[in-house]
Amino acid sequence: MDWLVRLATDMLGLTVPVLALFAFTLPLFTKVFGEKKYPGIHALIALIYAAASSTIIAAGYYYAGKPLLYAYGGWPPPIGISYEVDGLNAVIGLFTAWTLLFIGIYSLWYNHHFDEPEWYYILLIGLGIGMLGSLHTGDVFNLFVMIEVLSISAYALVAYHKRRPEAVEAAMKYAIIGATATTIYFIGLAIFYGVYGSLNMADISYRNYQLFTLLISSPTISIGSLIAVSLSLWAFTYKSALFPNHFWLPDAHPEAPTPVSAALSGLVVNIGVYASIRFLYTLYFPGSPLGVYRDIILLVLFLLGFTGAFVGALLMMVQEDVKRLLAYSTVSHIGLIYMAASLGFAGLPIGVVALALTAAVYHVLTHGTAKALLFMASGVFIDTGKTRSLSGLRGVGRLYPWVSTAFIMGFLSLMGLIPFGGFFSKLLMYKAYMEAGQVIPALLVIIVSALSVPGYAKAIYSIVFASPGRSAGYEKLKLRGVNALLFLMAIIVLLLGLLYPVIYSVLYKYVGLGLVSPEKADLYRRVFLEAYNELMP
Amino acid sequence: MDTATYFLYILISSMVMNLALALYGVFYKPHLTKKIISLTILGDTANTFALIIGYRLWPGETTPSRPPVLVGWTHLNKTMLQQYVSSAVDPLPQALVLTAVVIGLAVTLFLVFLALQIYRHYGTLDVREIRKLRG
């Protein structure tokens, strides 16, 4: 399987540049092949490429048994930019690329809403570039660039229906504080460079590891790291809409075109979660120069996560607008993910922390799939009912039995019912907290899940089971395969639950232990050192 | 205190002031144009900060710090290289700033066009009056 590993390493370097090439040649080809239908097909080819390459990368990582590293331009890693993939970003990258492909296929059906589809598809590919770049990169400055690519695409996509005043307003709300957050992250980067003289993630981790093994404690490095990590985490939690940075999400996600809502709610918020996990587990492990501050940061993230989960679940109940209800559900679930991901306190057994991280990543997968599915299904209902309010959509689901089944299955997964993925990821969170001896957070997970049930039940009842009023003259739309697509996603949501033993063991081995256990986490640094020795003249 | 250190202190204190003012402007000024101007000030402050991180203050008794340009690379020897390394400022933060400036340009342009579109819809740029969304 040597060829696969080599191919995966090459694909790691090729994915982002080739996607950029796809994005920038789109207007040119559009002039040749027609403006209405062609852009979607072009974007679909690009997204198929992204999905294939992320699959190859994940397979390459699996066969290599150690992280893959691609050094751009042949420069040795801390000097040049390098992309490095370990279990965490291989799994999330695979999930992101495939879900984005589904969203791309759905966009073809949604195409009649776009008056100039080429700009929409360029921005959609841009979103993919930003997400895959942020996931694969092994360089904190490149992470900044990729987060900016992601953000600008996201701001512009939220404002895509520029004739709607609400959409432009929501985009402004999102963009102006988002740009501030990324600038603050840039200040954090300058501090990283001042402290370590390096911007490579593995290099920073290696230096921390050296300080840790040599038992050197330097207050300058501790305080500098604290400031830099705090500034970075603000940007990451803003991107993932963790309470109190969630204020933009309930406006921006509903106002975006429906496929974009699915991408933002299901995928983009995960990038912030990924970056936080990378900073707090790979760069700064327990015993790193961040020392006791790391535990404080994790505690703060836990408290914010719980508050976000609670507030999101409560506000979800009172929503009238179906997309807004789903957006508050995202706030709630991101809170849960942060609650699980912040159980990395120093002194806890490795198995428990690995279990908590497995739960967090599992929940990223189940929540992302179900949320993308729900937004896409609600798009079908909204198009039929011509409104987003639940009272205007009464019984509209009866027209589409397949879509309604998928819709209900997605909600059941978010609720955490037994055969679906959502149940198992919440069970893992509960188990991790119980094994850590923290009964109260374990109960909080259950309380938050219970609190969110009425909101979901209201949406299911009004859209599917309520009888349509006499005045509601719904016209059935031609779905042209979208029902099959949505049903396929619902099957995936179900499989994420039914295949629990397999998924759990894979995630636990490659993500949980890969981040936490000392010898496996060391591979991330060792691959970097090997590349440095090999490439340095 | 020599003159260079004195000027550096002035620069750093004014930068901290700038940072506070810019954040105040972004969060509390009601006018969108002023928010965008504050954002550019914040970006410029961040860029200056990155440049200072790479700056080298008076490395030797008599040698001032120099720009990171390697002169005479066609016939390079070891002493020249040593002298260069000991006196030149760090070029990497300058490269970072170059990237950040370009990104900042794109973001600012996008925000300006968004503000223009908001003005077309609402007839004002005062965020207290732009309230069609609930929250």
HADDOCK unambig.tbl for C-alpha pairs under 7 A between the chains (distance, minus, plus):
assign (segid A and resid 165 and name CA) (segid B and resid 118 and name CA) 6.97 0.50 0.50
assign (segid A and resid 165 and name CA) (segid B and resid 121 and name CA) 5.87 0.50 0.50
assign (segid A and resid 166 and name CA) (segid B and resid 132 and name CA) 6.11 0.50 0.50
assign (segid A and resid 166 and name CA) (segid B and resid 133 and name CA) 6.32 0.50 0.50
assign (segid A and resid 168 and name CA) (segid B and resid 114 and name CA) 6.75 0.50 0.50
assign (segid A and resid 168 and name CA) (segid B and resid 118 and name CA) 6.39 0.50 0.50
assign (segid A and resid 169 and name CA) (segid B and resid 118 and name CA) 6.77 0.50 0.50
assign (segid A and resid 172 and name CA) (segid B and resid 114 and name CA) 6.70 0.50 0.50
assign (segid A and resid 180 and name CA) (segid B and resid 39 and name CA) 6.51 0.50 0.50
assign (segid A and resid 183 and name CA) (segid B and resid 43 and name CA) 6.07 0.50 0.50
assign (segid A and resid 186 and name CA) (segid B and resid 46 and name CA) 6.85 0.50 0.50
assign (segid A and resid 187 and name CA) (segid B and resid 46 and name CA) 5.42 0.50 0.50
assign (segid A and resid 190 and name CA) (segid B and resid 50 and name CA) 5.10 0.50 0.50
assign (segid A and resid 190 and name CA) (segid B and resid 53 and name CA) 6.78 0.50 0.50
assign (segid A and resid 194 and name CA) (segid B and resid 53 and name CA) 5.74 0.50 0.50
assign (segid A and resid 251 and name CA) (segid B and resid 133 and name CA) 6.96 0.50 0.50
assign (segid A and resid 251 and name CA) (segid B and resid 135 and name CA) 6.99 0.50 0.50
